[in-house]
Amino acid sequence: MEKEIGKIGKNDTTDIILRIDDFGGRRGLTIREFVTSDRYTGFTKSGVRIMAEDFAKFKEMINSIPEEDMKEASGSESGEASETLEEKTGKVPTENPGSPESNDELPDY
């Protein structure tokens, strides 16, 4: 038996798929990445399987997480908005740290 519960988009090419399935004759909840690309389309090795006998404990643990704990922090822990490098320093970044121009300042060893 395979029953897809739902999916969550991770990025442009990857979704997180939740499904109930039987593997090795044992039922469980499988949470895995599914990739769609030119080179490969299908499930990756990344994921987890919750056995049916552990599902009640898993559900209890998930439901014990307060909604407030999952809200995105904007900026620092104190709730301040994050600043760009330009706002913090007053300078506009002009060179790539890995570019040859930035190596002029490095000592020769």
ROFI-930524 format. One record per residue (C-alpha): residue in three letters; x, y, z. Coordinates in steps of 0.5 Angstrom, whole numbers, padded with zeros to 4 digits, always signed. Layout:
BEGIN
ALAXYZ ...
//
This chain:
BEGIN
MET+0000+0000+0000 GLU+0003+0007-0002 LYS-0001+0013+0000 GLU+0002+0020-0001 ILE+0000+0025+0004 GLY+0003+0031+0002 LYS+0009+0035-0001 ILE+0013+0041+0001 GLY+0017+0045-0004 LYS+0024+0045-0001 ASN+0027+0049-0007 ASP+0026+0049-0015 THR+0028+0042-0016 THR+0026+0039-0010 ASP+0020+0037-0006 ILE+0019+0034+0001 ILE+0014+0028+0000 LEU+0010+0025+0006 ARG+0007+0018+0005 ILE+0005+0012+0008 ASP+0008+0006+0005 ASP+0010-0002+0006 PHE+0017-0003+0006 GLY+0020-0010+0008 GLY+0012-0012+0010 ARG+0012-0007+0015 ARG+0008+0000+0015 GLY+0011+0006+0016 LEU+0011+0014+0015 THR+0016+0016+0010 ILE+0019+0023+0009 ARG+0024+0023+0003 GLU+0026+0028-0002 PHE+0024+0028-0009 VAL+0028+0031-0014 THR+0026+0033-0021 SER+0032+0035-0026 ASP+0035+0034-0032 ARG+0040+0028-0030 TYR+0035+0025-0025 THR+0028+0025-0023 GLY+0026+0021-0017 PHE+0027+0020-0009 THR+0034+0021-0006 LYS+0037+0017+0000 SER+0035+0023+0004 GLY+0030+0022+0009 VAL+0027+0018+0015 ARG+0022+0013+0016 ILE+0018+0013+0022 MET+0015+0006+0023 ALA+0008+0005+0025 GLU+0009+0003+0032 ASP+0013+0009+0033 PHE+0008+0014+0030 ALA+0004+0016+0036 LYS+0010+0018+0039 PHE+0012+0022+0033 LYS+0005+0025+0033 GLU+0006+0027+0040 MET+0013+0030+0039 ILE+0011+0034+0033 ASN+0004+0036+0037 SER+0008+0038+0043 ILE+0012+0044+0039 PRO+0009+0051+0040 GLU+0007+0055+0034 GLU+0011+0061+0037 ASP+0017+0056+0037 MET+0017+0056+0029 LYS+0016+0063+0027 GLU+0021+0066+0023 ALA+0026+0071+0027 SER+0027+0077+0023 GLY+0034+0080+0025 SER+0037+0078+0031 GLU+0034+0074+0037 SER+0031+0081+0040 GLY+0027+0082+0034 GLU+0031+0087+0031 ALA+0031+0088+0023 SER+0037+0085+0020 GLU+0042+0090+0017 THR+0045+0090+0010 LEU+0053+0090+0010 GLU+0052+0097+0007 GLU+0047+0099+0013 LYS+0052+0097+0018 THR+0059+0100+0015 GLY+0056+0105+0011 LYS+0061+0102+0005 VAL+0058+0099-0001 PRO+0062+0092-0002 THR+0066+0093-0009 GLU+0070+0087-0010 ASN+0070+0080-0009 PRO+0074+0077-0003 GLY+0076+0071-0008 SER+0078+0076-0014 PRO+0085+0077-0016 GLU+0085+0084-0014 SER+0084+0083-0007 ASN+0090+0079-0006 ASP+0094+0085-0007 GLU+0093+0086+0001 LEU+0096+0079+0003 PRO+0103+0078+0005 ASP+0108+0074+0001 TYR+0110+0067+0004 
//
